[in-house]
Each structure stands twice: as structure tokens, then as C-alpha cells.
Amino acid sequence: MGHNRVAYPPARTTAFIPRRYRASDKSFFIRVPTSDMDDQTTRERILDTLRERPDTPSGLAEAFGVSRGTVLTHVRHLSKSLDDTDEELLVKPPECRECGFDGFDDPVNVPSRCPECKHENVEEPAFVVEAA
């Protein structure tokens, strides 16, 4: 009885959205012509890119419009997927630009700073897929 609770009206998420902008209105969505690459998943496109050239997590994230963490998740999965094939994922580990330290615990990660000199200028890892 002693609680002072305020009763709020139920949330109305579409009350202020004009009808023409609601997601249920199909005329709002415009179909954009697609390219041949749209038949592939992001992971497959990352794999094709790494077969062609080495790249960093930031480069891949920018190219495919995903976060750097998502790219790292895809790369970890790709390394497991390639175990039963004649290809392998090669990783150039992150390296401190200040002291040259490259013995990070997880090479498929982007460390925020060097554990040796505590410098924050750490080069990202680079990945490439090559035939074994």
C-alpha cells in the first residue's frame, strides 16, 4: 500500500507514424536491382575476398557493411569450415607498432593495446585463404 507507483498509459508505437511510412505498407519499400553477389551470404563473400587477397577485419567490415566483430566471428567460423578442405586460413597476427610484440593470445582478434608496452597503436591482423 505504501508504494507510489505511477500508472503509465500503454505504449503506442505507431500512433505518430503516418500510414505511408509503416512497415506494413508495401509501397514504402522499393526494390533495388541486385547484383550476382547477392546470391551469396556475407560469409561466402568474405571467403571469396580472402581467396583473392589478404585483408584486415576493418577492411572487410567496411567492404561488406558489417561490424568488425561480425567479421571476426565469420573468420573464426571460416577457419573451422576450411578444416575438411584443401584450403587453409593464414593469419598475420596483430603487431604492436611501438615495440613489435606479436605474441597475442588470440591472433583472430583486434587488441586494444599491447600487453608489453601498453601502447595503443596495434596493427590489426590480416587474413588470407590459400591452397594447402
N, CA, C and O of each residue as an XYZ file, in Angstrom:
528
protein
N       0.819     -1.183      0.000
C       0.000      0.000      0.000
C       0.867      1.253      0.000
O       0.464      2.284     -0.539
N       2.039      1.176      0.591
C       2.862      2.354      0.739
C       3.658      2.699     -0.512
O       4.421      3.665     -0.491
N       3.510      1.939     -1.614
C       4.288      2.193     -2.821
C       3.642      3.283     -3.651
O       2.428      3.283     -3.851
N       4.438      4.195     -4.125
C       3.942      5.261     -5.011
C       4.237      4.857     -6.445
O       5.302      5.181     -6.970
N       3.342      4.179     -7.065
C       3.519      3.742     -8.449
C       2.700      4.628     -9.352
O       1.564      4.989     -9.042
N       3.287      4.966    -10.455
C       2.604      5.796    -11.435
C       2.132      4.877    -12.553
O       2.924      4.109    -13.101
N       0.880      4.946    -12.885
C       0.337      4.137    -13.968
C       0.520      4.890    -15.278
O      -0.052      5.960    -15.484
N       1.327      4.311    -16.156
C       1.556      4.919    -17.449
C       0.588      4.332    -18.463
O       0.216      3.165    -18.345
N       0.172      5.106    -19.451
C      -0.690      4.526    -20.488
C       0.123      3.534    -21.316
O       1.345      3.660    -21.393
N      -0.524      2.559    -21.930
C       0.216      1.586    -22.739
C       0.937      2.280    -23.897
O       0.444      3.254    -24.466
N       2.107      1.757    -24.224
C       2.907      2.338    -25.300
C       2.191      2.162    -26.632
O       1.651      1.096    -26.925
N       2.195      3.208    -27.421
C       1.574      3.168    -28.737
C       2.664      3.511    -29.742
O       2.946      4.684    -29.989
N       3.262      2.501    -30.308
C       4.441      2.722    -31.148
C       4.127      3.313    -32.508
O       4.989      3.956    -33.108
N       2.915      3.114    -33.015
C       2.613      3.609    -34.355
C       1.688      4.814    -34.339
O       1.213      5.229    -35.397
N       1.422      5.379    -33.194
C       0.465      6.478    -33.091
C       0.910      7.711    -33.861
O       0.072      8.406    -34.434
N       2.193      7.998    -33.889
C       2.677      9.218    -34.513
C       3.336      8.974    -35.865
O       3.926      9.886    -36.443
N       3.240      7.771    -36.360
C       3.858      7.441    -37.641
C       2.787      7.510    -38.724
O       1.793      6.788    -38.645
N       2.965      8.356    -39.727
C       1.974      8.424    -40.795
C       1.826      7.072    -41.484
O       2.782      6.300    -41.558
N       0.660      6.794    -41.974
C       0.351      5.494    -42.570
C       1.317      5.145    -43.699
O       1.712      3.986    -43.833
N       1.696      6.108    -44.496
C       2.545      5.785    -45.647
C       3.949      5.341    -45.243
O       4.679      4.833    -46.094
N       4.363      5.506    -43.983
C       5.693      5.099    -43.532
C       5.681      3.835    -42.694
O       6.744      3.415    -42.237
N       4.568      3.221    -42.473
C       4.527      1.986    -41.691
C       5.130      0.841    -42.493
O       5.017      0.794    -43.718
N       5.768     -0.074    -41.790
C       6.399     -1.215    -42.452
C       5.371     -2.088    -43.155
O       5.714     -2.779    -44.115
N       4.120     -2.075    -42.704
C       3.102     -2.911    -43.320
C       2.661     -2.374    -44.672
O       2.016     -3.090    -45.438
N       2.993     -1.140    -44.973
C       2.624     -0.542    -46.240
C       3.675     -0.933    -47.276
O       4.791     -0.412    -47.258
N       3.327     -1.838    -48.168
C       4.296     -2.390    -49.122
C       4.807     -1.345    -50.108
O       5.898     -1.508    -50.655
N       4.055     -0.285    -50.349
C       4.501      0.716    -51.309
C       5.691      1.524    -50.790
O       6.360      2.213    -51.560
N       5.952      1.438    -49.491
C       7.072      2.164    -48.907
C       8.407      1.555    -49.314
O       9.401      2.268    -49.452
N       8.435      0.242    -49.506
C       9.670     -0.447    -49.819
C       9.910     -0.436    -51.325
O       9.005     -0.710    -52.114
N      11.128     -0.119    -51.703
C      11.493     -0.034    -53.109
C      12.489     -1.142    -53.404
O      13.488     -1.282    -52.699
N      12.232     -1.915    -54.416
C      13.152     -2.981    -54.800
C      14.281     -2.384    -55.626
O      14.051     -1.698    -56.622
N      15.500     -2.659    -55.191
C      16.691     -2.162    -55.864
C      17.259     -3.296    -56.702
O      17.302     -4.434    -56.233
N      17.696     -3.024    -57.921
C      18.300     -4.088    -58.725
C      19.475     -4.716    -57.987
O      20.286     -4.018    -57.379
N      19.554     -6.022    -58.048
C      20.597     -6.737    -57.315
C      21.699     -7.186    -58.254
O      21.502     -7.307    -59.463
N      22.853     -7.429    -57.675
C      23.975     -7.935    -58.456
C      24.085     -9.436    -58.245
O      23.333    -10.012    -57.458
N      25.011    -10.067    -58.937
C      25.205    -11.515    -58.817
C      25.669    -11.900    -57.418
O      25.415    -13.020    -56.975
N      26.351    -10.986    -56.709
C      26.887    -11.302    -55.389
C      25.810    -11.470    -54.325
O      26.067    -12.049    -53.270
N      24.613    -10.972    -54.589
C      23.569    -11.034    -53.586
C      23.046    -12.452    -53.362
O      22.294    -12.685    -52.415
N      23.428    -13.394    -54.210
C      23.029    -14.782    -54.020
C      23.877    -15.460    -52.954
O      23.545    -16.560    -52.514
N      24.949    -14.834    -52.537
C      25.862    -15.397    -51.549
C      25.620    -14.770    -50.178
O      25.150    -13.638    -50.060
N      25.953    -15.537    -49.160
C      25.891    -14.990    -47.803
C      27.114    -14.108    -47.578
O      28.070    -14.138    -48.353
N      27.066    -13.329    -46.512
C      28.207    -12.470    -46.185
C      29.451    -13.311    -45.951
O      30.548    -12.940    -46.369
N      29.277    -14.447    -45.283
C      30.422    -15.323    -45.005
C      31.036    -15.841    -46.302
O      32.260    -15.913    -46.416
N      30.213    -16.199    -47.272
C      30.723    -16.682    -48.552
C      31.448    -15.562    -49.310
O      32.465    -15.806    -49.960
N      30.925    -14.342    -49.225
C      31.587    -13.218    -49.882
C      32.915    -12.895    -49.207
O      33.883    -12.548    -49.884
N      32.972    -13.005    -47.883
C      34.241    -12.796    -47.166
C      35.246    -13.856    -47.595
O      36.413    -13.544    -47.835
N      34.804    -15.106    -47.693
C      35.692    -16.195    -48.125
C      36.231    -15.933    -49.525
O      37.425    -16.106    -49.767
N      35.368    -15.518    -50.451
C      35.820    -15.221    -51.810
C      36.834    -14.078    -51.827
O      37.810    -14.118    -52.577
N      36.601    -13.072    -51.009
C      37.536    -11.944    -50.932
C      38.888    -12.392    -50.395
O      39.928    -11.991    -50.916
N      38.877    -13.228    -49.351
C      40.139    -13.698    -48.756
C      40.871    -14.679    -49.667
O      42.079    -14.866    -49.522
N      40.166    -15.305    -50.597
C      40.829    -16.156    -51.595
C      41.595    -15.284    -52.602
O      42.626    -15.693    -53.137
N      41.070    -14.076    -52.848
C      41.677    -13.181    -53.829
C      42.855    -12.387    -53.267
O      43.868    -12.200    -53.941
N      42.708    -11.915    -52.003
C      43.726    -11.031    -51.442
C      43.646    -11.030    -49.920
O      42.591    -11.323    -49.358
N      44.752    -10.702    -49.243
C      44.701    -10.554    -47.784
C      43.926     -9.294    -47.404
O      43.929     -8.308    -48.141
N      43.267     -9.334    -46.255
C      42.533     -8.169    -45.791
C      42.435     -8.187    -44.273
O      42.608     -9.225    -43.634
N      42.154     -7.016    -43.712
C      42.017     -6.855    -42.263
C      40.539     -6.877    -41.878
O      39.677     -6.718    -42.743
N      40.231     -7.071    -40.587
C      38.837     -7.033    -40.153
C      38.143     -5.707    -40.485
O      36.977     -5.702    -40.880
N      38.845     -4.596    -40.328
C      38.241     -3.298    -40.639
C      37.967     -3.151    -42.128
O      36.932     -2.613    -42.521
N      38.884     -3.623    -42.953
C      38.694     -3.558    -44.402
C      37.504     -4.391    -44.849
O      36.710     -3.957    -45.683
N      37.385     -5.586    -44.292
C      36.259     -6.454    -44.633
C      34.948     -5.884    -44.106
O      33.923     -5.950    -44.783
N      34.980     -5.323    -42.901
C      33.771     -4.742    -42.319
C      33.262     -3.589    -43.178
O      32.059     -3.464    -43.407
N      34.166     -2.763    -43.643
C      33.774     -1.640    -44.484
C      33.254     -2.120    -45.842
O      32.284     -1.575    -46.370
N      33.902     -3.137    -46.398
C      33.508     -3.642    -47.715
C      32.124     -4.286    -47.697
O      31.386     -4.198    -48.678
N      31.772     -4.929    -46.595
C      30.512     -5.675    -46.551
C      29.460     -5.048    -45.649
O      28.382     -5.619    -45.481
N      29.740     -3.906    -45.072
C      28.747     -3.194    -44.290
C      28.335     -3.893    -43.010
O      27.169     -3.838    -42.618
N      29.282     -4.550    -42.353
C      29.024     -5.203    -41.067
C      30.046     -4.697    -40.058
O      30.985     -3.989    -40.422
N      29.865     -5.057    -38.800
C      30.811     -4.610    -37.777
C      32.084     -5.452    -37.823
O      32.106     -6.550    -38.378
N      33.123     -4.915    -37.233
C      34.400     -5.626    -37.170
C      34.268     -6.918    -36.367
O      34.886     -7.926    -36.708
N      33.462     -6.891    -35.300
C      33.225     -8.099    -34.503
C      32.521     -9.182    -35.294
O      32.811    -10.367    -35.133
N      31.594     -8.776    -36.149
C      30.891     -9.741    -37.002
C      31.865    -10.383    -37.977
O      31.795    -11.587    -38.224
N      32.770     -9.591    -38.530
C      33.784    -10.131    -39.440
C      34.645    -11.162    -38.715
O      34.927    -12.229    -39.260
N      35.063    -10.848    -37.488
C      35.897    -11.781    -36.728
C      35.146    -13.084    -36.448
O      35.742    -14.161    -36.483
N      33.846    -12.992    -36.171
C      33.036    -14.194    -35.974
C      32.993    -15.025    -37.250
O      33.134    -16.247    -37.202
N      32.799    -14.365    -38.392
C      32.784    -15.074    -39.674
C      34.139    -15.722    -39.955
O      34.193    -16.854    -40.437
N      35.216    -15.026    -39.662
C      36.558    -15.568    -39.931
C      36.823    -16.791    -39.051
O      37.397    -17.773    -39.520
N      36.415    -16.742    -37.790
C      36.582    -17.915    -36.910
C      35.809    -19.105    -37.461
O      36.306    -20.232    -37.451
N      34.596    -18.857    -37.941
C      33.792    -19.945    -38.496
C      34.411    -20.471    -39.786
O      34.419    -21.677    -40.028
N      34.926    -19.566    -40.610
C      35.573    -19.991    -41.849
C      36.776    -20.883    -41.578
O      37.010    -21.846    -42.308
N      37.539    -20.573    -40.536
C      38.714    -21.397    -40.228
C      38.295    -22.824    -39.883
O      38.991    -23.778    -40.230
N      37.161    -22.972    -39.202
C      36.654    -24.318    -38.884
C      36.092    -24.992    -40.131
O      36.263    -26.197    -40.316
N      35.427    -24.228    -40.982
C      34.833    -24.783    -42.202
C      35.901    -25.263    -43.182
O      35.665    -26.199    -43.945
N      37.053    -24.638    -43.166
C      38.115    -24.994    -44.105
C      38.941    -26.195    -43.646
O      39.817    -26.651    -44.381
N      38.677    -26.718    -42.440
C      39.448    -27.854    -41.922
C      39.351    -29.090    -42.811
O      40.324    -29.833    -42.941
N      38.200    -29.318    -43.417
C      37.995    -30.523    -44.227
C      38.234    -30.291    -45.711
O      37.850    -31.121    -46.535
N      38.857    -29.186    -46.058
C      39.097    -28.866    -47.466
C      40.602    -28.811    -47.727
O      41.413    -29.045    -46.831
N      40.954    -28.498    -48.968
C      42.366    -28.366    -49.323
C      42.838    -26.916    -49.211
O      43.883    -26.558    -49.753
N      42.074    -26.090    -48.515
C      42.441    -24.696    -48.289
C      42.691    -24.466    -46.809
O      42.222    -25.223    -45.959
N      43.443    -23.402    -46.515
C      43.681    -23.052    -45.121
C      43.651    -21.540    -44.951
O      43.999    -20.785    -45.859
N      43.230    -21.123    -43.773
C      43.195    -19.706    -43.431
C      44.537    -19.347    -42.796
O      44.924    -19.920    -41.777
N      45.232    -18.408    -43.397
C      46.504    -17.941    -42.856
C      46.258    -16.610    -42.162
O      45.552    -15.750    -42.688
N      46.841    -16.442    -40.981
C      46.631    -15.243    -40.182
C      47.970    -14.577    -39.900
O      48.890    -15.202    -39.374
N      48.066    -13.308    -40.255
C      49.196    -12.488    -39.824
C      48.738    -11.863    -38.515
O      47.845    -11.015    -38.528
N      49.316    -12.250    -37.395
C      48.801    -11.796    -36.094
C      48.938    -10.288    -35.908
O      49.738     -9.640    -36.583
N      48.155     -9.739    -34.992
C      48.303     -8.311    -34.692
C      49.709     -8.030    -34.178
O      50.337     -8.884    -33.553
N      50.188     -6.831    -34.446
C      51.552     -6.483    -34.033
C      51.578     -5.061    -33.497
O      50.973     -4.156    -34.073
N      52.280     -4.874    -32.393
C      52.438     -3.543    -31.812
C      53.391     -2.738    -32.703
O      54.487     -3.196    -33.026
N      52.970     -1.562    -33.086
C      53.809     -0.715    -33.934
C      54.916     -0.035    -33.140
O      55.871      0.483    -33.718
N      54.790     -0.036    -31.826
C      55.779      0.615    -30.971
C      56.950     -0.319    -30.655
O      58.108      0.025    -30.889
N      56.632     -1.521    -30.115
C      57.706     -2.424    -29.673
C      57.836     -3.691    -30.528
O      58.790     -4.450    -30.362
N      56.887     -3.923    -31.438
C      56.978     -5.086    -32.314
C      56.406     -6.369    -31.727
O      56.525     -7.423    -32.353
N      55.794     -6.320    -30.556
C      55.224     -7.511    -29.924
C      54.122     -8.096    -30.802
O      53.236     -7.378    -31.266
N      54.191     -9.429    -31.028
C      53.153    -10.087    -31.823
C      52.682    -11.399    -31.202
O      52.084    -12.224    -31.893
N      52.937    -11.603    -29.931
C      52.564    -12.843    -29.252
C      51.223    -12.769    -28.543
O      51.093    -13.243    -27.415
N      50.228    -12.182    -29.188
C      48.912    -12.061    -28.575
C      48.268    -13.428    -28.414
O      48.509    -14.335    -29.211
N      47.443    -13.572    -27.370
C      46.794    -14.853    -27.068
C      45.900    -15.336    -28.204
O      45.933    -16.514    -28.559
N      45.106    -14.442    -28.772
C      44.165    -14.793    -29.824
C      44.524    -14.018    -31.082
O      44.274    -12.815    -31.154
N      45.111    -14.691    -32.086
C      45.513    -13.966    -33.297
C      44.326    -13.477    -34.127
O      44.471    -12.562    -34.937
N      43.139    -14.089    -33.926
C      41.947    -13.642    -34.646
C      41.177    -12.707    -33.723
O      40.052    -12.995    -33.316
N      41.807    -11.586    -33.404
C      41.219    -10.594    -32.522
C      41.930     -9.266    -32.779
O      43.055     -9.231    -33.278
N      41.255     -8.188    -32.431
C      41.859     -6.874    -32.574
C      42.081     -6.315    -31.172
O      41.165     -5.741    -30.581
N      43.297     -6.478    -30.632
C      43.563     -5.993    -29.272
C      43.552     -4.470    -29.210
O      43.890     -3.786    -30.176
N      43.158     -3.963    -28.060
C      43.095     -2.507    -27.905
C      44.460     -1.905    -27.580
O      44.722     -0.745    -27.897
N      45.333     -2.698    -26.944
C      46.670     -2.195    -26.644
C      47.645     -3.352    -26.464
O      47.246     -4.506    -26.312
N      48.904     -3.021    -26.483
C      49.974     -4.007    -26.349
C      50.148     -4.385    -24.879
O      50.215     -3.501    -24.026
N      50.223     -5.679    -24.567
C      50.425     -6.074    -23.171
C      51.840     -5.806    -22.667
O      52.068     -5.762    -21.458
N      52.777     -5.631    -23.569
C      54.163     -5.392    -23.180
C      54.421     -3.922    -22.850
O      54.846     -3.590    -21.743
N      54.159     -3.042    -23.827
C      54.499     -1.626    -23.647
C      53.269     -0.753    -23.369
O      53.398      0.450    -23.141
N      52.090     -1.356    -23.388
C      50.821     -0.664    -23.113
C      50.473      0.396    -24.163
O      49.589      1.225    -23.945
N      51.166      0.367    -25.292
C      50.891      1.304    -26.372
C      49.607      0.894    -27.087
O      49.337     -0.298    -27.234
N      48.821      1.859    -27.530
C      47.536      1.555    -28.154
C      47.592      1.485    -29.679
O      46.571      1.247    -30.323
N      48.747      1.685    -30.250
C      48.889      1.645    -31.703
C      49.243      0.228    -32.136
O      50.401     -0.081    -32.414
N      48.222     -0.630    -32.190
C      48.422     -2.034    -32.541
C      47.838     -2.273    -33.925
O      46.684     -1.942    -34.197
N      48.656     -2.851    -34.791
C      48.231     -3.171    -36.151
C      47.242     -4.338    -36.122
O      47.425     -5.293    -35.366
N      46.209     -4.258    -36.937
C      45.203     -5.317    -36.985
C      45.777     -6.584    -37.617
O      46.751     -6.522    -38.367
N      45.169     -7.738    -37.311
C      45.594     -8.956    -38.005
C      45.155     -8.889    -39.467
O      44.264     -8.119    -39.825
N      45.781     -9.690    -40.287
C      45.383     -9.799    -41.696
C      45.127    -11.269    -41.991
O      45.796    -12.151    -41.453
N      44.148    -11.517    -42.854
C      43.750    -12.881    -43.169
C      43.832    -13.101    -44.676
O      43.629    -12.181    -45.467
N      44.135    -14.340    -45.054
C      44.109    -14.749    -46.450
C      43.832    -16.241    -46.475
O      44.238    -16.967    -45.567
N      43.138    -16.703    -47.516
C      42.859    -18.132    -47.693
C      43.676    -18.611    -48.884
O      43.594    -18.053    -49.979
N      44.465    -19.654    -48.649
C      45.312    -20.227    -49.718
C      45.153    -21.728    -49.752
O      44.703    -22.344    -48.786
N      45.530    -22.314    -50.881
C      45.521    -23.768    -51.012
C      46.585    -24.371    -50.111
O      47.693    -23.846    -50.002
N      46.241    -25.471    -49.472
C      47.169    -26.108    -48.519
C      48.281    -26.844    -49.247
O      49.150    -27.436    -48.608
